[in-house]
């Protein structure tokens, strides 16, 4: 297995808002896609150790879609969490920087797609998240 890929963004918002927008399904559906030709029509989040995160990802033209599902293995509310999905893990952490919050996501890559493509996709999702938080 390759080493983790890390993506991050500095968001012009306090960490409490960033946490809420990252973890609440009513917000997740507005930013959880890598390309504007895709969307996230539904999301569920049982924010507890052993709880499940689910998000439906679909091309807007209906040509393709998939369900992303993960199980939380560690949570420090308002600060960080780790979840497992498909034999891989991802860790999200917030760093309060006053009026800004740094969000960092480190994840195990899969073996099907090039590492650069995976990094680009996860960074694009994080960039959509940043834009959504700062606009709302």
VEXKE-497919 format. One record per residue: residue in three letters; x, z, y of N, C-alpha, C, CB in turn. Coordinates in steps of 0.2 Angstrom, whole numbers, plus 5000, padded with zeros to 4 digits. Glycine has a CB too. Layout:
# VEXKE-497919
SITE   r  n.X  n.Z  n.Y ca.X ca.Z ca.Y  c.X  c.Z  c.Y cb.X cb.Z cb.Y
SITE ALA    X    Z    Y    X    Z    Y    X    Z    Y    X    Z    Y
...
This chain:
# VEXKE-497919
SITE   r  n.X  n.Z  n.Y ca.X ca.Z ca.Y  c.X  c.Z  c.Y cb.X cb.Z cb.Y
SITE UNK 5004 5000 4994 5000 5000 5000 5004 5000 5006 4995 5006 5000
SITE UNK 5002 4996 5011 5006 4996 5017 5005 5002 5021 5004 4990 5022
SITE UNK 5010 5003 5026 5009 5009 5031 5003 5008 5035 5015 5011 5035
SITE UNK 5000 5013 5038 4994 5013 5043 4995 5008 5049 4992 5020 5045
SITE UNK 4990 5005 5051 4990 5002 5057 4986 5006 5062 4986 4995 5056
SITE UNK 4989 5006 5068 4987 5011 5073 4984 5007 5079 4992 5016 5075
SITE UNK 4978 5008 5082 4976 5005 5088 4974 5010 5093 4970 5000 5086
SITE UNK 4974 5009 5099 4972 5014 5104 4969 5011 5110 4978 5019 5106
SITE UNK 4966 5015 5114 4964 5013 5121 4963 5019 5125 4957 5010 5121
SITE UNK 4964 5018 5132 4963 5024 5137 4957 5022 5140 4969 5024 5142
SITE UNK 4952 5027 5140 4945 5026 5142 4944 5030 5149 4940 5027 5137
SITE UNK 4941 5027 5154 4940 5031 5160 4933 5035 5159 4939 5026 5166
SITE UNK 4934 5040 5155 4928 5045 5154 4931 5051 5151 4923 5041 5149
SITE UNK 4927 5057 5152 4929 5063 5149 4928 5063 5141 4925 5069 5152
SITE UNK 4932 5067 5138 4932 5066 5130 4925 5068 5127 4937 5071 5128
SITE UNK 4921 5072 5130 4915 5074 5127 4910 5067 5127 4911 5079 5131
SITE UNK 4910 5063 5132 4907 5057 5132 4909 5052 5127 4907 5054 5140
SITE UNK 4916 5052 5127 4919 5047 5122 4917 5049 5115 4927 5047 5123
SITE UNK 4918 5055 5114 4916 5058 5107 4909 5056 5105 4917 5065 5106
SITE UNK 4904 5057 5110 4897 5056 5109 4896 5049 5108 4893 5059 5115
SITE UNK 4899 5044 5112 4897 5037 5112 4901 5034 5105 4900 5034 5118
SITE UNK 4906 5037 5103 4909 5035 5097 4905 5037 5090 4916 5037 5096
SITE UNK 4902 5043 5091 4899 5045 5085 4891 5045 5084 4901 5052 5084
SITE UNK 4888 5044 5090 4880 5044 5089 4878 5036 5088 4878 5046 5096
SITE UNK 4874 5036 5083 4871 5029 5081 4868 5025 5087 4866 5030 5075
SITE UNK 4864 5028 5091 4861 5025 5097 4866 5021 5101 4857 5029 5101
SITE UNK 4873 5024 5101 4878 5020 5105 4882 5016 5100 4883 5026 5108
SITE UNK 4883 5017 5094 4887 5013 5090 4885 5006 5089 4887 5017 5083
SITE UNK 4878 5005 5089 4876 4998 5089 4877 4994 5095 4868 4999 5088
SITE UNK 4879 4997 5100 4881 4993 5106 4888 4991 5107 4879 4997 5112
SITE UNK 4893 4993 5102 4900 4992 5103 4903 4990 5097 4903 4997 5107
SITE UNK 4900 4991 5091 4904 4991 5085 4904 4984 5082 4900 4995 5080
SITE UNK 4908 4979 5085 4909 4972 5083 4916 4970 5086 4903 4968 5085
SITE UNK 4919 4966 5082 4925 4963 5084 4925 4957 5089 4930 4962 5078
SITE UNK 4919 4953 5088 4919 4947 5092 4911 4947 5094 4920 4941 5087
SITE UNK 4910 4944 5100 4904 4944 5103 4899 4939 5099 4904 4941 5110
SITE UNK 4901 4936 5094 4897 4932 5090 4894 4936 5085 4900 4926 5087
SITE UNK 4896 4942 5084 4894 4947 5079 4890 4953 5083 4899 4950 5075
SITE UNK 4886 4957 5079 4883 4963 5082 4882 4968 5076 4876 4961 5085
SITE UNK 4880 4974 5078 4879 4979 5074 4872 4982 5074 4884 4985 5075
SITE UNK 4867 4978 5070 4860 4980 5071 4858 4987 5069 4856 4975 5067
SITE UNK 4862 4990 5065 4860 4997 5063 4866 5001 5061 4855 4997 5057
SITE UNK 4865 5008 5063 4871 5013 5061 4867 5019 5060 4876 5013 5067
SITE UNK 4871 5023 5055 4869 5030 5053 4875 5034 5053 4865 5030 5046
SITE UNK 4874 5041 5055 4880 5045 5055 4878 5052 5053 4884 5044 5062
SITE UNK 4880 5054 5048 4880 5061 5045 4886 5065 5047 4877 5062 5038
SITE UNK 4887 5067 5053 4894 5070 5055 4895 5077 5052 4894 5070 5063
SITE UNK 4897 5077 5046 4899 5083 5042 4904 5081 5037 4893 5087 5040
SITE UNK 4908 5085 5035 4913 5084 5029 4908 5083 5023 4918 5090 5027
SITE UNK 4909 5077 5020 4905 5075 5014 4899 5070 5017 4902 5081 5010
SITE UNK 4898 5070 5023 4893 5066 5026 4895 5059 5026 4891 5068 5033
SITE UNK 4890 5054 5027 4891 5047 5027 4890 5044 5033 4887 5044 5021
SITE UNK 4895 5039 5035 4894 5035 5041 4892 5028 5038 4901 5034 5045
SITE UNK 4887 5025 5041 4885 5018 5039 4884 5014 5045 4879 5018 5034
SITE UNK 4887 5007 5044 4885 5003 5050 4884 4996 5047 4891 5003 5055
SITE UNK 4879 4992 5049 4878 4985 5047 4881 4981 5052 4870 4984 5046
SITE UNK 4886 4976 5049 4889 4971 5054 4887 4965 5052 4897 4972 5053
SITE UNK 4884 4961 5057 4882 4954 5055 4884 4949 5061 4874 4954 5055
SITE UNK 4885 4943 5058 4885 4937 5063 4879 4936 5066 4888 4931 5059
SITE UNK 4878 4935 5073 4872 4934 5076 4868 4928 5074 4873 4934 5084
SITE UNK 4871 4923 5071 4868 4917 5068 4865 4919 5061 4872 4911 5069
SITE UNK 4866 4925 5058 4864 4926 5052 4868 4923 5046 4857 4924 5051
SITE UNK 4874 4920 5048 4878 4917 5042 4881 4922 5038 4882 4912 5046
SITE UNK 4883 4928 5040 4887 4932 5036 4885 4939 5039 4894 4931 5036
SITE UNK 4886 4944 5034 4885 4951 5036 4888 4956 5030 4878 4953 5038
SITE UNK 4889 4962 5032 4892 4967 5027 4890 4974 5030 4899 4966 5026
SITE UNK 4890 4978 5025 4889 4985 5026 4895 4989 5026 4883 4988 5022
SITE UNK 4897 4993 5031 4903 4997 5031 4900 5004 5030 4907 4996 5038
SITE UNK 4903 5007 5025 4901 5014 5023 4907 5018 5022 4897 5014 5017
SITE UNK 4907 5024 5025 4913 5029 5024 4910 5036 5023 4918 5028 5030
SITE UNK 4915 5040 5020 4913 5047 5019 4918 5051 5023 4913 5049 5011
SITE UNK 4916 5056 5027 4920 5060 5031 4924 5065 5026 4916 5064 5036
SITE UNK 4930 5066 5027 4934 5071 5023 4937 5076 5028 4940 5067 5020
SITE UNK 4937 5075 5034 4940 5080 5039 4936 5079 5046 4947 5080 5039
SITE UNK 4934 5084 5049 4931 5084 5056 4933 5090 5060 4923 5083 5055
SITE UNK 4936 5089 5066 4936 5094 5071 4932 5091 5076 4944 5095 5073
SITE UNK 4926 5094 5077 4921 5091 5082 4923 5091 5089 4914 5096 5082
SITE UNK 4922 5085 5092 4924 5084 5098 4931 5081 5099 4923 5090 5102
SITE UNK 4935 5081 5093 4942 5080 5094 4945 5074 5089 4946 5086 5093
SITE UNK 4943 5075 5083 4946 5070 5078 4942 5071 5071 4953 5072 5076
SITE UNK 4943 5065 5067 4940 5065 5061 4944 5060 5056 4932 5063 5061
SITE UNK 4943 5061 5050 4946 5057 5045 4940 5055 5040 4952 5060 5041
SITE UNK 4940 5048 5039 4935 5046 5033 4938 5042 5028 4929 5043 5037
SITE UNK 4935 5041 5023 4937 5037 5017 4932 5031 5016 4938 5041 5011
SITE UNK 4935 5025 5015 4931 5020 5014 4934 5015 5009 4929 5016 5020
SITE UNK 4931 5013 5003 4934 5008 4999 4941 5010 4997 4934 5002 5002
SITE UNK 4943 5016 4995 4949 5018 4993 4954 5019 4999 4952 5014 4988
SITE UNK 4952 5018 5005 4957 5018 5011 4954 5024 5015 4957 5011 5015
SITE UNK 4958 5026 5020 4956 5031 5025 4958 5028 5032 4960 5037 5024
SITE UNK 4954 5031 5037 4955 5030 5044 4955 5037 5047 4950 5025 5047
SITE UNK 4959 5038 5052 4959 5044 5056 4958 5042 5064 4965 5048 5055
SITE UNK 4953 5045 5067 4951 5044 5074 4953 5051 5078 4944 5042 5075
SITE UNK 4957 5050 5083 4958 5056 5087 4958 5055 5094 4966 5058 5086
SITE UNK 4955 5060 5098 4954 5059 5105 4960 5064 5109 4947 5061 5108
SITE UNK 4962 5062 5114 4967 5066 5118 4965 5066 5125 4974 5063 5118
SITE UNK 4963 5072 5127 4960 5073 5134 4965 5072 5139 4957 5080 5134
SITE UNK 4965 5067 5144 4969 5066 5149 4966 5067 5156 4973 5059 5148
SITE UNK 4962 5072 5157 4959 5074 5163 4953 5069 5163 4963 5072 5169
SITE UNK 4953 5064 5168 4947 5060 5169 4947 5054 5164 4947 5057 5176
SITE UNK 4953 5054 5160 4953 5049 5155 4954 5052 5148 4959 5044 5157
SITE UNK 4952 5048 5143 4953 5050 5136 4956 5045 5133 4946 5052 5133
SITE UNK 4962 5046 5129 4965 5042 5124 4962 5042 5118 4973 5043 5124
SITE UNK 4960 5037 5115 4957 5036 5108 4962 5032 5104 4950 5033 5108
SITE UNK 4964 5035 5098 4968 5032 5094 4965 5032 5087 4975 5036 5093
SITE UNK 4965 5026 5083 4963 5025 5077 4968 5023 5072 4956 5021 5076
SITE UNK 4970 5026 5067 4975 5024 5062 4972 5023 5055 4981 5029 5062
SITE UNK 4973 5017 5052 4969 5016 5046 4974 5012 5041 4963 5011 5048
SITE UNK 4972 5013 5035 4975 5010 5029 4973 5003 5029 4974 5013 5023
SITE UNK 4978 4998 5029 4975 4991 5029 4973 4989 5022 4981 4986 5031
SITE UNK 4969 4984 5022 4968 4981 5015 4973 4975 5014 4960 4978 5015
SITE UNK 4973 4973 5007 4978 4968 5005 4975 4961 5006 4980 4969 4998
SITE UNK 4969 4959 5008 4966 4953 5008 4968 4949 5014 4959 4953 5007
SITE UNK 4968 4952 5020 4969 4948 5026 4976 4950 5029 4964 4950 5031
SITE UNK 4979 4946 5033 4986 4948 5036 4985 4954 5041 4988 4942 5041
SITE UNK 4990 4958 5041 4990 4964 5045 4989 4963 5052 4997 4968 5044
SITE UNK 4991 4958 5055 4990 4956 5062 4983 4955 5063 4994 4950 5064
SITE UNK 4979 4951 5059 4972 4950 5059 4968 4957 5059 4970 4945 5054
SITE UNK 4970 4961 5055 4967 4968 5054 4968 4972 5061 4969 4971 5048
SITE UNK 4974 4972 5063 4975 4975 5069 4971 4972 5075 4983 4975 5071
SITE UNK 4971 4966 5075 4967 4963 5081 4960 4964 5080 4968 4955 5080
SITE UNK 4957 4964 5074 4950 4966 5074 4948 4973 5076 4948 4964 5066
SITE UNK 4952 4978 5073 4951 4985 5075 4952 4986 5082 4955 4989 5071
SITE UNK 4957 4983 5085 4958 4984 5092 4953 4980 5096 4965 4980 5094
SITE UNK 4950 4975 5094 4944 4972 5098 4938 4976 5098 4943 4965 5094
SITE UNK 4937 4979 5092 4931 4984 5092 4932 4990 5097 4930 4987 5084
SITE UNK 4938 4992 5097 4940 4998 5101 4939 4996 5109 4947 5001 5100
SITE UNK 4941 4989 5110 4941 4987 5117 4933 4986 5119 4944 4980 5117
SITE UNK 4929 4984 5114 4922 4984 5115 4919 4991 5117 4918 4980 5110
SITE UNK 4922 4996 5113 4920 5003 5114 4921 5005 5121 4923 5007 5109
SITE UNK 4928 5004 5123 4930 5006 5130 4925 5003 5135 4937 5003 5131
SITE UNK 4924 4996 5134 4920 4993 5139 4913 4996 5140 4919 4985 5138
SITE UNK 4910 4997 5134 4903 5000 5133 4903 5007 5137 4901 5001 5126
SITE UNK 4908 5011 5135 4908 5018 5138 4909 5018 5145 4914 5022 5135
SITE UNK 4913 5014 5148 4915 5014 5155 4909 5010 5159 4921 5010 5156
SITE UNK 4905 5006 5156 4899 5003 5159 4893 5007 5159 4898 4996 5156
SITE UNK 4893 5013 5155 4887 5017 5154 4888 5024 5156 4884 5017 5147
